[in-house]
Amino acid sequence: MRFKHAEPGEWVIQGLSYQLDDGYCTLRWSWPPGLQAVYIHRTMDDGFGQPAGDSQPGGMRLYTRDEYKANNGYRDRIDGIGQITYTVYALSSEDGEMALIRQEDEANRIRFSTGKAKLVYSIREKSRWLQPYKTIEIQVTAEVPVPKEALCYVKKQGAYPVNKEDGILYPFVTDFAAGRNDLPAIEVGKNDYVRLFFTDGKKYGQRYELVYR
């Protein structure tokens, strides 16, 4: 089986939409006249990598027009938290050779978030009398594994930073596992204060909820 670009007058998928309900997703779309089957591909981006733009047939599911009518759409179980992408390819047959139609307008592709994973962090300070430094202990509890690139900590003198630009930014060097993560202690000035932030609020704020406790 191969891919081919959609040409004028060829079958294309339009009106692709989704509905989430109790751990399931239902996809619906408009079938062009004469099309009897599609291939559906799903990718899940958990934050450790972006889904590929093109999909390989081995990971797809054949779905017929009769199945669609019987189920009032395509129903799929959602078993993770992150960005999920579905692509519905019209199935074409020319001279007995099957081909999946790739649409440049991407009307056959839909991407959405399945929910936000909670990241709860706490900061404990330890200082000694007459010492110019204090020790900072950071603990992060994550519902799912989180890549180190998602978070950073910011140090500011005299007050707590209010965003990642409000002080000196430091990256993390290891990924965060699901569950409790006790990070190596860091030493800062006695008048320094630390908070955690997303490195990219627009990107990672769609996947995670960062809570300070």
C-alpha positions, 0 to 999 in steps of 0.5 A: 500500500502506498500514499498519494496526494489528493488530486482534483475530483478525488475522494477527500475527508471533510468535517472531521470532529471529535467528542470525548465522553467517559474515557472514549473518543468518537470521531465523525466526518463527512464521507464523499460519495462512493467511498466505502472505507478509510484507514484511521491512524492515531498518535499520542504525544506524551511530551517526549516527542512530536508525532510524525507528520506522515503515518505508516500503514502498519499502525492503522485500522481499516474502517468501513462505511457500514461500520461507521453507520452502525456505530454512528462514528468511530469510537476509540478508547482513550488510555493516556494523557497528552496530545492525541492526533487522529488522521483519517485517510480515504482509501483509493483503488487504481488498477487493483492497487490500494492507496491512501490519500494524503490531503494537503489541507489536513482536513482529515487530521485532528489534534486535541488534548486528552486532559492535563496531568498535574505536576505538584511541586514543593520547595523546602529551605534550610539555613544555618545561623550566620551562614551566607547560603541556604539549601533548597530542596525541590520535590516534584510529584507528577501524574505521568512521566515529564521530559526535563525540557518542560520545566525550569527553575528560576532564582531571584534575589530579594523576592520570589520570581513571578515568571521565567524571565524574572530572574536567572533561569536554570534547566533540569538535567534529568526527566521526571518520573511518574510519582515523587521526584526528590531533586538534588539539593541546591545551594543559593544565597540567603536572600535568593528565592526559587520557583518552578515554571514551564519553559514554554507555557503555551506548549506545556501548559496544554499538557500539564497543570503546575501546582505549588504547595 
